[in-house]
Amino acid sequence: MTPQFPQGPQVVFRLLRDLAIRGSDNKDQTGHSYEVFGWYHEYNLGTAITRKTLYTLQTHQNINYTPGMVAGAANTFTMMDRMEQHAGVNHENAPNPRDGHGRDGGNIVFCDGHAEFVPKSRWYNVYQTSEDDSNVDWGKSDW
């Protein structure tokens, strides 16, 4: 199989400029481009942290978003594009113009092994279904 490369200097310039803009805005010195989600984001449980295991993927019921729903492995994040919080732009774990794929959305690897690009229009629902985040603003974009 022949590798595919962008054709034309304008496309290469656009890709390099995009990389430079997103890279220079990132103040994180670790250089990570993805996040691993090994637990549910239910901060209202105090010190109890529900880890994502084979058992919890099959039995964990959401308590904050769609209470009682068992999202299962096919609807639960294990890894996603890095999306940091930027004041006035987005809340934590939400598409934004400064990280990853910008305003378009983000890539997710689900616990059943499939990967999907989720557009901004579906992001909040997919994020909250997976993470059952007790911080209702996380996953939201302000722009």
N, C-alpha and C positions, 0 to 999 in steps of 0.2 A: 504494500500500500504506500502510495506517495504522500508525504506530509503536505498539508495545505498551508500556504502562507498568504497573508494579505497581498493583494495586487495593487501596485501603483504607489508612488511616493506620498500622495495625499492621505491615503489610508494609513500608511505606516506613521506619518507625522501625527495624525489624529490619535492613533493608539498610544504613541509615545507621550504626547502631550497629556492625554487622559491619565496615563500612569504617573507622570510627574506631578500633576495637580493632586491626585488622590494620595500619592505617597508623601508629598510635602505637607499636606494638611494633617497627616497622621502624626500625632505627638508621641505615640507609643513606640518605644525603642525596641520592643521585642519583635516587631515586624510580623506579627501573626495576621493571617488573612482569613481565618476561620475560627469558630468557637465550638467546643465540644459540650454537649448538653447531657450530662450524666445523671441529672436529677430533675424533678418537677419543680417549677418556680412558685411554690406555695409558701410564701414568706409569712402568711398569717397563722402558720402552725407552730410558731415559736422556734424551738431548737430542733424540732423534728424535721428531718430532710428525707423525703421519699426518693430513694435512688431508683433509676430505671434498670430493672432486672427482667429476666424472662418472666418471672412470676408477676411483678408489678405491671408490666406491659399488658398482661392478660386480665388483670383484676383491678387496677387502679381506677377509681371513679373520680371524675372531676368534681370539685366542690365550689369553685368560683365561677367558671365559665361552663355553661351547659351542665349544671349539677346532675350527678348520677351517670353521666356518659362515660363509657369506657372507650377511649380513643383507639387503643390497640396499637400494635407495632407499625401498621401502615400509615398512621396519622400522628405519630410521635417522633419528634426531632431527635437525632443523635448528634448531628453536626450541621452547622450552617455558616454562611458567609458572616464575617465579622461585621457587626453594625453597632458602633459605639453611640452613646448619647451625645448630641451636639445642641447646646442651648439655642432655643428658638427655631430649631430645625426638626428635631425628632426626639422621641423618647428612646430609652434603651431597647435594643433588639428590633429596630424598625428601619426600613429602607430610608435612605437619605442621600443627598447629592454628594456627600463627602467620603463615603465608604463603598466598597464593593462595586456593585452594579448601579450605583447611584439611585436615582428616583425610580428605576424600572422595577425593582424587586430584589429577590435573592435566591441563591441556590441552597437547597436543603437536602441532607441525606437523612432518610427516615430509618427507624429501627428495624424495618423489615428488609432493608438493603437497597430500596429504590431511591433514586435521586430525582429531584424535580426543581425547575425554576418556578418560583411562585411570584406572580406579578403583584405590584403594590395594591391593586384593587382587591385581591384575595388575602393579602398578607395577614392582617389583624386576625381574621377568623381562623386561618390555618395555624398561626402562632399560638393563639389562646386555646384552641382545641388541643394542641399538643402539650403546652406548658401549664395550662390552668393557672396562669400567673395571677397572684392576689393583688399585684399592682396593676390596676385596670388600664393605666396609661402606657405601660410597656407594650411595645409592638405597634404603637401609633406614630404616625408622622404628622407634623404640624404644617407642612408646606402644601 
